[in-house]
Amino acid sequence: MRELSRNEKGAIAESAIRHAATRCRLGLYHPLSSHSRADLVIEIGRDLYRVQVKWGRLDADGHVIHARIGGNYLTAKGYVRSSYTEDEIDLLAIYCGDLDRCFLLPVQMVAGMQAIQLRLTPPGNNQRACINMAEDYDFAGAVAQLGERHTGSVEARGSSPLSSTSSSVPEPTVLTVGSNPFRDHLGEWMDVVAAGQEVIVTRHGKPRLRLLPATPSASVQPMIACPAEAITASSRITQNATHQAR
């Protein structure tokens, strides 16, 4: 059986991602021209996300999925290497034909990169830093996290439209972030929490940690009940991660 061409792989990958989005009951939109950097747009809650689709190749050992992100094009000054920026797309969808599985990654993970790897099994040396586990970016789980982020924002704001509030002071909100984006931008999220913002860290779409500033702000109201030991554990994890980063 002949090997699939690059165009065939792209068409199959896009079809698989559309099917996965349909199974998750998401709205789907397609660019009218071929000049867009996004292959499609998906609707999660009331938010629209520009999605670029890529084919994922399984390595010979069956442990890692390789996806090429960037490309090359010829100009008068020679070949130029291209990649994606946060201004061009919101999400990267990867379809691994060998496994018939779809994955969804935030653009922050791939911006400016030429390729990315997703591991199916833990590395033999037990390394954890800079490792992207494929299970953490399963398509349905990633969609659940994005949907939860939208729902949490709406619940924190309340059912009344923003324009109907009589006070000029905005109501406090609770931010939700997935475990991997939180890990990748730990310092930034620590600054957000230290400024008085409550943050819920989720994993596979389920709340796992509730982070509060060391000096609670009167303007931030708890969204959900959380045992004191969970808060202590989250603080300890954050401190350890910060110490390792140093």
ZIBELSUL-V885081 format. One record per residue. N is the residue number from 0. RES is the residue in one letter. SS is DSSP state (2 for helix, 1 for strand, 0 for the rest). PHI is phi in whole degrees, 0 to 359 (none if undefined). Layout:
BEGIN
N:RES:SS:PHI + N:RES:SS:PHI
END
This chain:
BEGIN
0:M:0:none + 1:R:0:290 + 2:E:0:285 + 3:L:0:293 + 4:S:0:283 + 5:R:2:298 + 6:N:2:294 + 7:E:2:294 + 8:K:2:298 + 9:G:2:297 + 10:A:2:294 + 11:I:2:294 + 12:A:2:298 + 13:E:2:295 + 14:S:2:296 + 15:A:2:293 + 16:I:2:293 + 17:R:2:299 + 18:H:2:296 + 19:A:2:297 + 20:A:2:294 + 21:T:2:294 + 22:R:2:296 + 23:C:0:274 + 24:R:0:60 + 25:L:0:261 + 26:G:1:286 + 27:L:1:235 + 28:Y:1:225 + 29:H:0:236 + 30:P:0:299 + 31:L:0:280 + 32:S:0:240 + 33:S:0:269 + 34:H:0:268 + 35:S:0:284 + 36:R:0:282 + 37:A:0:262 + 38:D:0:276 + 39:L:1:200 + 40:V:1:235 + 41:I:1:245 + 42:E:1:251 + 43:I:1:240 + 44:G:0:65 + 45:R:0:252 + 46:D:1:257 + 47:L:1:250 + 48:Y:1:234 + 49:R:1:279 + 50:V:1:239 + 51:Q:1:258 + 52:V:1:252 + 53:K:1:227 + 54:W:1:273 + 55:G:1:252 + 56:R:1:252 + 57:L:1:275 + 58:D:0:288 + 59:A:0:298 + 60:D:0:278 + 61:G:0:75 + 62:H:0:254 + 63:V:1:225 + 64:I:1:259 + 65:H:1:255 + 66:A:1:231 + 67:R:1:275 + 68:I:0:256 + 69:G:0:277 + 70:G:1:209 + 71:N:1:229 + 72:Y:1:217 + 73:L:1:266 + 74:T:1:235 + 75:A:0:296 + 76:K:0:261 + 77:G:1:114 + 78:Y:1:284 + 79:V:1:238 + 80:R:1:272 + 81:S:1:246 + 82:S:0:209 + 83:Y:0:252 + 84:T:0:242 + 85:E:0:291 + 86:D:0:277 + 87:E:0:259 + 88:I:0:223 + 89:D:0:249 + 90:L:1:221 + 91:L:1:245 + 92:A:1:256 + 93:I:1:239 + 94:Y:1:245 + 95:C:1:262 + 96:G:0:295 + 97:D:0:295 + 98:L:0:254 + 99:D:0:55 + 100:R:1:231 + 101:C:1:245 + 102:F:1:226 + 103:L:1:225 + 104:L:1:237 + 105:P:1:289 + 106:V:2:298 + 107:Q:2:300 + 108:M:2:282 + 109:V:0:239 + 110:A:0:303 + 111:G:0:79 + 112:M:0:264 + 113:Q:0:263 + 114:A:1:201 + 115:I:1:213 + 116:Q:1:237 + 117:L:1:240 + 118:R:1:271 + 119:L:0:268 + 120:T:0:230 + 121:P:0:298 + 122:P:0:295 + 123:G:0:295 + 124:N:0:270 + 125:N:0:63 + 126:Q:0:295 + 127:R:0:242 + 128:A:0:291 + 129:C:0:61 + 130:I:0:251 + 131:N:0:255 + 132:M:1:280 + 133:A:2:302 + 134:E:2:299 + 135:D:2:290 + 136:Y:2:239 + 137:D:1:307 + 138:F:2:304 + 139:A:2:297 + 140:G:2:294 + 141:A:2:294 + 142:V:2:297 + 143:A:2:298 + 144:Q:2:295 + 145:L:2:295 + 146:G:2:294 + 147:E:2:293 + 148:R:2:299 + 149:H:2:292 + 150:T:2:297 + 151:G:2:298 + 152:S:2:294 + 153:V:2:293 + 154:E:2:294 + 155:A:2:292 + 156:R:2:283 + 157:G:0:102 + 158:S:0:280 + 159:S:0:284 + 160:P:0:299 + 161:L:2:299 + 162:S:2:287 + 163:S:2:269 + 164:T:0:285 + 165:S:0:274 + 166:S:0:274 + 167:S:0:276 + 168:V:0:274 + 169:P:0:294 + 170:E:0:286 + 171:P:0:294 + 172:T:0:238 + 173:V:1:247 + 174:L:1:274 + 175:T:1:240 + 176:V:1:220 + 177:G:1:290 + 178:S:2:296 + 179:N:2:286 + 180:P:2:301 + 181:F:2:296 + 182:R:2:295 + 183:D:2:291 + 184:H:0:234 + 185:L:2:304 + 186:G:2:300 + 187:E:2:295 + 188:W:2:290 + 189:M:2:297 + 190:D:2:294 + 191:V:2:297 + 192:V:2:294 + 193:A:2:299 + 194:A:0:282 + 195:G:0:109 + 196:Q:0:267 + 197:E:1:279 + 198:V:1:229 + 199:I:1:253 + 200:V:1:260 + 201:T:1:248 + 202:R:1:220 + 203:H:0:55 + 204:G:0:84 + 205:K:1:247 + 206:P:1:299 + 207:R:1:240 + 208:L:1:228 + 209:R:1:240 + 210:L:1:253 + 211:L:0:232 + 212:P:0:294 + 213:A:0:300 + 214:T:0:250 + 215:P:0:304 + 216:S:0:263 + 217:A:0:294 + 218:S:0:277 + 219:V:0:256 + 220:Q:0:255 + 221:P:0:299 + 222:M:0:268 + 223:I:0:223 + 224:A:0:288 + 225:C:0:214 + 226:P:0:301 + 227:A:2:300 + 228:E:2:294 + 229:A:2:292 + 230:I:2:294 + 231:T:2:298 + 232:A:2:296 + 233:S:2:296 + 234:S:2:295 + 235:R:2:294 + 236:I:2:298 + 237:T:2:298 + 238:Q:2:296 + 239:N:2:295 + 240:A:2:296 + 241:T:2:293 + 242:H:2:296 + 243:Q:2:293 + 244:A:2:296 + 245:R:0:288
END
